Amino acid sequence: MYFVAADTSLDEALEAAAATGAAMVFPEYEEFDPEDLISDDPDAIENPDVAKIMASVARHKGNITQVSVHWATAGLLCSWQAEAAWVEQTKEKIKLAVGKAGSFKMQQFADQQATKRVNAEKLVEELMSDPQFRASPARERIAVAKAILPISENDRDSTRDLALAYVSSRAAAESVRLELEIKKNLDQIATELAATAEWAMTPLARPRKTLASQHLLKITDGWSMPPALAEVLRDRAAQLNGDS
């Protein structure tokens, strides 16, 4: 059983001990040590507000700030405890200071991450509009992107790495979108290809595949498409032109 001074006076606690037949009571006291205020979180001392609070009560070091009385009866251990009110108030101040600092750090981290994402998006836009990146095959895009975005000594928050991760998915999504659009309008695109002077001057299949690839680059604003798509376009253009 546990009694605190706020609810039970020392006299009442001793009367309770006597009433239960306790033969002996054991007094105990604690001397104040500012370090005890942060015993559960030693790193809290790095918080300037916490340091100020602890400095303000340092003069109490060595003073008795807590008194307890213990006794045993009927298989129960009973304790009564009194602590200086300012100690609990100081603990509460430290708790609030730590909580405030934690909230500030969380917000600071969130702001840093938001800035990192914005900066990464800028790099992504730079890559997505780069002709070399657009024209590179899917399997080579990240290597090309790394060459376009060299490692910077100032990039401590890995903005470049985040940009590479973003652009990988963005480029893949754009490639899929363009490929679907091409397949949707394959006949029209094949007709346009077959109507070019270059097509008429190129009767062989392999060079015509090259022409198809070049035509795809034109209509996709420089985005590299899968080689198989160039073959499909070449064959369709040949069929529509009566060359097959």
VEXLUMLUM-211858 format. One line per field, with one value per residue: residue number from 1; residue in three letters; x, y, z of N, C-alpha, C in turn. Coordinates in steps of 0.1 Angstrom, whole numbers. Layout:
<rs>
num: [NUM,...]
residu: [ala,...]
n_east: [X,...]
n_north: [Y,...]
n_up: [Z,...]
ca_east: [X,...]
ca_north: [Y,...]
ca_up: [Z,...]
c_east: [X,...]
c_north: [Y,...]
c_up: [Z,...]
</rs>
This chain:
<rs>
num: [1,2,3,4,5,6,7,8,9,10,11,12,13,14,15,16,17,18,19,20,21,22,23,24,25,26,27,28,29,30,31,32,33,34,35,36,37,38,39,40,41,42,43,44,45,46,47,48,49,50,51,52,53,54,55,56,57,58,59,60,61,62,63,64,65,66,67,68,69,70,71,72,73,74,75,76,77,78,79,80,81,82,83,84,85,86,87,88,89,90,91,92,93,94,95,96,97,98,99,100,101,102,103,104,105,106,107,108,109,110,111,112,113,114,115,116,117,118,119,120,121,122,123,124,125,126,127,128,129,130,131,132,133,134,135,136,137,138,139,140,141,142,143,144,145,146,147,148,149,150,151,152,153,154,155,156,157,158,159,160,161,162,163,164,165,166,167,168,169,170,171,172,173,174,175,176,177,178,179,180,181,182,183,184,185,186,187,188,189,190,191,192,193,194,195,196,197,198,199,200,201,202,203,204,205,206,207,208,209,210,211,212,213,214,215,216,217,218,219,220,221,222,223,224,225,226,227,228,229,230,231,232,233,234,235,236,237,238,239,240,241,242,243,244]
residu: [met,tyr,phe,val,ala,ala,asp,thr,ser,leu,asp,glu,ala,leu,glu,ala,ala,ala,ala,thr,gly,ala,ala,met,val,phe,pro,glu,tyr,glu,glu,phe,asp,pro,glu,asp,leu,ile,ser,asp,asp,pro,asp,ala,ile,glu,asn,pro,asp,val,ala,lys,ile,met,ala,ser,val,ala,arg,his,lys,gly,asn,ile,thr,gln,val,ser,val,his,trp,ala,thr,ala,gly,leu,leu,cys,ser,trp,gln,ala,glu,ala,ala,trp,val,glu,gln,thr,lys,glu,lys,ile,lys,leu,ala,val,gly,lys,ala,gly,ser,phe,lys,met,gln,gln,phe,ala,asp,gln,gln,ala,thr,lys,arg,val,asn,ala,glu,lys,leu,val,glu,glu,leu,met,ser,asp,pro,gln,phe,arg,ala,ser,pro,ala,arg,glu,arg,ile,ala,val,ala,lys,ala,ile,leu,pro,ile,ser,glu,asn,asp,arg,asp,ser,thr,arg,asp,leu,ala,leu,ala,tyr,val,ser,ser,arg,ala,ala,ala,glu,ser,val,arg,leu,glu,leu,glu,ile,lys,lys,asn,leu,asp,gln,ile,ala,thr,glu,leu,ala,ala,thr,ala,glu,trp,ala,met,thr,pro,leu,ala,arg,pro,arg,lys,thr,leu,ala,ser,gln,his,leu,leu,lys,ile,thr,asp,gly,trp,ser,met,pro,pro,ala,leu,ala,glu,val,leu,arg,asp,arg,ala,ala,gln,leu,asn,gly,asp,ser]
n_east: [8,4,10,7,19,1,-24,-25,-15,16,11,-13,-5,12,-6,-22,-3,1,-25,-27,-11,17,50,73,85,102,121,131,151,158,185,187,196,205,209,193,169,169,174,162,165,192,204,189,201,214,196,191,171,165,189,191,170,179,201,190,180,202,213,200,212,220,202,175,149,129,110,104,84,83,66,57,30,7,15,17,35,38,40,47,50,66,73,92,73,83,101,86,73,95,103,81,84,108,99,81,98,115,96,87,111,114,91,99,122,110,94,114,128,108,105,130,130,109,120,141,127,116,139,149,129,133,157,149,131,150,164,144,140,163,180,198,193,166,169,183,184,161,174,198,193,196,224,231,218,232,256,249,241,264,281,279,298,284,260,248,224,216,201,205,204,178,165,174,160,134,133,137,113,95,104,100,73,65,75,60,35,38,44,20,4,15,10,-17,-23,-11,-15,-19,6,23,15,23,50,56,50,72,101,125,117,108,132,146,147,154,150,164,176,152,141,158,150,124,128,140,119,101,115,111,84,80,92,119,121,134,123,113,132,117,93,99,103,77,64,78,71,44,42,52,33,10,19,20,43,50]
n_north: [-12,23,55,90,123,143,132,118,125,125,118,105,83,70,63,45,25,17,8,-14,-31,-31,-37,-23,7,21,48,68,89,112,128,157,157,173,159,137,145,141,115,95,103,111,126,148,170,183,200,234,247,229,227,252,251,231,243,263,251,240,249,236,212,183,189,177,164,146,124,92,67,34,3,-30,-53,-79,-93,-73,-46,-14,21,55,87,118,146,175,201,218,202,183,201,211,189,187,210,204,182,194,211,193,180,201,207,183,184,206,196,176,191,206,185,176,199,200,176,182,203,189,172,190,201,178,173,193,186,163,173,186,164,150,167,166,159,139,121,114,101,78,43,23,6,19,44,53,52,71,93,96,104,129,142,149,138,159,177,192,180,169,159,139,146,142,113,109,122,106,82,91,99,76,61,80,83,57,55,75,64,41,53,67,45,31,50,52,26,27,45,33,27,52,65,47,51,77,74,57,74,90,104,92,66,56,55,36,4,-20,-42,-39,-12,1,-4,12,37,37,38,63,78,74,86,113,117,113,132,129,107,75,45,10,-14,-34,-21,-4,-23,-33,-10,-6,-30,-26,-3,-12,-30,-14,1,-17,-31,-55]
n_up: [0,-7,4,0,9,2,4,28,60,79,106,104,88,106,126,111,108,134,140,124,136,132,142,139,123,94,88,60,39,12,-4,-23,-57,-86,-110,-108,-118,-145,-148,-162,-188,-198,-219,-221,-209,-229,-239,-240,-224,-205,-192,-181,-163,-145,-135,-121,-98,-86,-63,-43,-40,-21,-1,19,3,1,21,35,50,60,66,76,74,79,56,38,23,34,25,32,17,13,-6,-16,-29,-49,-63,-78,-94,-108,-122,-139,-154,-167,-182,-199,-213,-226,-242,-258,-272,-285,-302,-317,-330,-345,-363,-375,-387,-405,-421,-432,-447,-465,-479,-490,-507,-525,-537,-548,-567,-584,-596,-608,-627,-643,-653,-666,-688,-701,-731,-735,-714,-720,-744,-737,-734,-713,-695,-691,-681,-653,-650,-668,-657,-633,-643,-654,-632,-612,-581,-554,-530,-512,-510,-485,-476,-492,-515,-542,-545,-538,-559,-580,-574,-576,-603,-617,-614,-625,-651,-660,-659,-677,-701,-704,-707,-731,-748,-748,-759,-785,-795,-795,-815,-837,-864,-877,-871,-884,-910,-914,-912,-934,-954,-957,-973,-967,-960,-985,-998,-986,-987,-973,-944,-919,-920,-922,-897,-882,-892,-882,-854,-852,-860,-840,-819,-827,-825,-798,-785,-781,-764,-756,-770,-765,-784,-796,-802,-823,-842,-845,-854,-879,-893,-894,-909,-933,-941,-944,-965,-984,-988,-977]
ca_east: [0,13,4,15,15,-10,-37,-24,-5,25,5,-24,2,17,-18,-25,7,-2,-38,-25,-2,31,59,84,85,115,122,141,151,167,191,184,207,199,211,182,158,170,180,155,168,205,207,181,209,219,186,194,161,166,201,188,161,187,210,182,178,215,216,194,219,223,191,166,137,119,110,95,82,79,63,51,19,-2,20,18,45,32,49,42,61,64,84,91,65,91,108,77,71,107,102,71,90,117,91,75,109,119,85,88,123,111,82,106,130,102,90,126,131,98,108,142,125,101,130,148,118,114,151,150,120,140,167,141,127,162,167,133,140,176,179,207,185,154,173,190,175,156,184,210,189,202,238,232,214,243,266,244,241,276,280,283,302,274,248,248,211,214,191,208,200,163,162,176,149,122,133,136,99,89,108,94,58,64,78,48,24,41,43,6,-2,19,2,-31,-23,0,-18,-17,20,29,12,31,64,56,49,84,110,135,112,108,146,152,139,158,143,172,177,139,139,164,141,112,133,142,105,96,121,105,70,80,100,132,121,138,113,118,135,106,83,104,101,63,61,84,63,30,43,54,20,1,24,20,57,53]
ca_north: [0,34,67,102,133,151,126,113,132,115,113,95,71,63,58,34,15,12,1,-27,-40,-31,-36,-13,16,24,60,69,102,113,141,162,158,178,149,128,150,136,101,86,108,119,134,160,181,190,210,246,251,219,230,264,247,224,253,272,244,234,253,227,199,179,191,166,168,135,116,81,58,20,-7,-43,-59,-89,-96,-61,-35,-1,32,68,95,132,152,189,205,224,191,178,212,212,177,190,220,197,174,203,216,182,178,213,205,172,189,215,188,169,200,209,174,176,210,196,166,189,210,179,167,201,202,166,174,202,178,154,181,188,151,147,175,165,151,126,112,110,92,66,31,22,0,28,57,57,55,84,103,98,112,142,148,144,139,172,177,199,172,161,153,129,150,135,100,109,125,94,73,97,100,62,57,89,80,44,58,82,55,33,61,69,33,28,60,48,14,31,52,27,28,66,67,39,57,89,69,51,85,98,102,83,53,52,53,25,-9,-31,-42,-33,2,6,-4,24,48,36,42,77,84,73,97,125,119,112,144,124,96,62,34,-4,-18,-42,-12,0,-34,-34,1,-9,-40,-21,7,-20,-36,-4,6,-28,-36,-68]
ca_up: [0,-9,8,-2,19,-3,8,41,68,86,118,100,84,117,132,103,111,147,140,117,144,128,153,136,111,90,81,49,33,0,-6,-37,-67,-99,-120,-107,-125,-159,-148,-173,-201,-196,-230,-220,-205,-240,-242,-232,-215,-194,-185,-173,-152,-136,-129,-112,-86,-82,-49,-34,-40,-8,8,20,-4,1,33,34,62,56,76,70,82,73,43,29,25,33,25,31,12,11,-15,-17,-40,-60,-70,-87,-103,-116,-131,-149,-163,-176,-191,-209,-221,-235,-252,-267,-280,-294,-313,-326,-338,-355,-373,-382,-396,-415,-430,-440,-457,-475,-487,-498,-518,-535,-544,-556,-578,-594,-603,-616,-639,-651,-660,-675,-699,-707,-743,-733,-705,-727,-755,-732,-731,-700,-686,-690,-676,-641,-652,-675,-648,-624,-650,-656,-618,-604,-567,-549,-516,-504,-509,-473,-473,-503,-525,-555,-544,-538,-573,-589,-571,-582,-618,-622,-615,-634,-665,-664,-661,-689,-712,-705,-712,-745,-756,-749,-769,-798,-799,-797,-828,-845,-879,-881,-870,-894,-923,-915,-915,-948,-964,-957,-984,-962,-961,-999,-1003,-978,-989,-965,-931,-908,-920,-919,-882,-877,-895,-873,-841,-853,-861,-826,-811,-831,-820,-783,-780,-778,-754,-762,-768,-766,-797,-802,-807,-836,-852,-847,-863,-892,-900,-897,-920,-945,-944,-949,-977,-994,-990,-971]
c_east: [9,5,13,10,3,-23,-37,-12,4,18,-6,-17,6,5,-22,-16,4,-15,-37,-16,12,40,69,81,99,115,133,140,161,172,189,197,201,199,199,170,158,176,174,159,181,208,199,189,214,208,189,184,162,178,199,179,170,196,203,179,191,218,210,201,223,212,182,153,126,121,100,95,77,76,56,41,10,2,20,29,38,42,42,54,57,76,81,83,73,98,99,74,83,107,92,77,100,110,86,86,114,108,85,100,120,101,90,115,122,98,102,129,121,101,120,138,117,110,138,140,117,127,153,141,126,150,160,136,139,165,157,133,154,176,187,199,173,158,180,180,172,167,196,206,196,217,240,228,225,254,262,244,252,274,286,287,292,261,248,235,207,202,192,202,184,159,163,164,136,122,132,121,91,92,101,79,56,66,66,37,26,40,28,-1,2,12,-12,-33,-13,-3,-15,-2,27,27,21,46,65,56,62,93,121,130,112,122,153,144,143,152,151,173,163,136,146,156,129,116,135,128,99,102,115,92,69,88,113,133,124,127,119,121,124,95,86,101,86,59,66,75,49,31,45,41,10,6,25,34,60,50]
c_north: [12,47,79,113,142,145,121,120,121,110,102,82,63,56,45,22,8,3,-13,-36,-40,-29,-25,-5,20,37,60,83,102,127,145,162,162,167,139,132,145,122,92,91,117,129,148,172,189,201,222,250,242,223,243,260,240,233,261,264,237,238,244,213,195,181,179,171,157,126,104,73,45,11,-19,-48,-68,-92,-85,-52,-22,10,45,77,109,138,167,193,210,213,186,189,213,201,180,200,213,188,182,208,205,180,189,211,194,176,198,207,181,178,204,198,174,187,206,186,172,196,201,174,178,202,190,167,183,195,168,161,183,175,148,155,174,155,138,116,106,99,79,55,30,16,8,41,62,60,68,95,106,107,127,150,143,146,153,171,183,191,163,154,143,133,143,121,99,112,113,84,78,96,86,58,67,86,67,47,65,73,46,41,64,57,29,38,57,36,17,38,46,29,42,69,59,45,69,84,64,62,93,95,92,68,47,49,42,13,-20,-30,-36,-18,8,6,9,37,49,41,58,84,84,84,111,127,118,123,139,112,83,52,21,-7,-26,-33,-7,-11,-35,-22,-1,-19,-35,-11,-1,-26,-26,2,-5,-33,-50,-79]
c_up: [0,-5,4,7,15,2,23,49,74,98,115,95,96,125,125,106,124,147,133,125,140,140,151,124,107,82,70,43,21,-1,-21,-45,-80,-110,-120,-115,-140,-159,-158,-187,-200,-207,-230,-216,-217,-245,-234,-222,-203,-186,-176,-161,-141,-128,-118,-98,-80,-68,-39,-33,-25,2,8,14,-4,14,31,48,57,68,69,80,74,58,33,33,23,33,24,26,10,3,-16,-30,-52,-69,-81,-98,-113,-126,-142,-159,-173,-186,-203,-219,-231,-246,-262,-277,-290,-306,-323,-336,-349,-366,-381,-392,-408,-425,-438,-451,-468,-485,-496,-510,-529,-543,-553,-568,-589,-602,-612,-629,-649,-659,-670,-688,-706,-719,-741,-724,-712,-737,-750,-730,-716,-690,-683,-683,-663,-642,-659,-666,-638,-631,-652,-643,-610,-589,-562,-534,-507,-503,-497,-470,-483,-512,-538,-555,-545,-552,-582,-587,-577,-597,-624,-624,-625,-648,-669,-667,-674,-702,-714,-712,-727,-754,-758,-760,-783,-803,-802,-811,-838,-860,-884,-881,-881,-908,-925,-918,-929,-958,-965,-968,-980,-963,-975,-1004,-995,-978,-979,-950,-920,-908,-917,-904,-876,-880,-885,-859,-841,-854,-847,-817,-814,-824,-804,-777,-775,-768,-762,-759,-770,-781,-804,-808,-820,-846,-855,-857,-877,-900,-903,-909,-933,-950,-951,-962,-988,-997,-985,-981]
</rs>
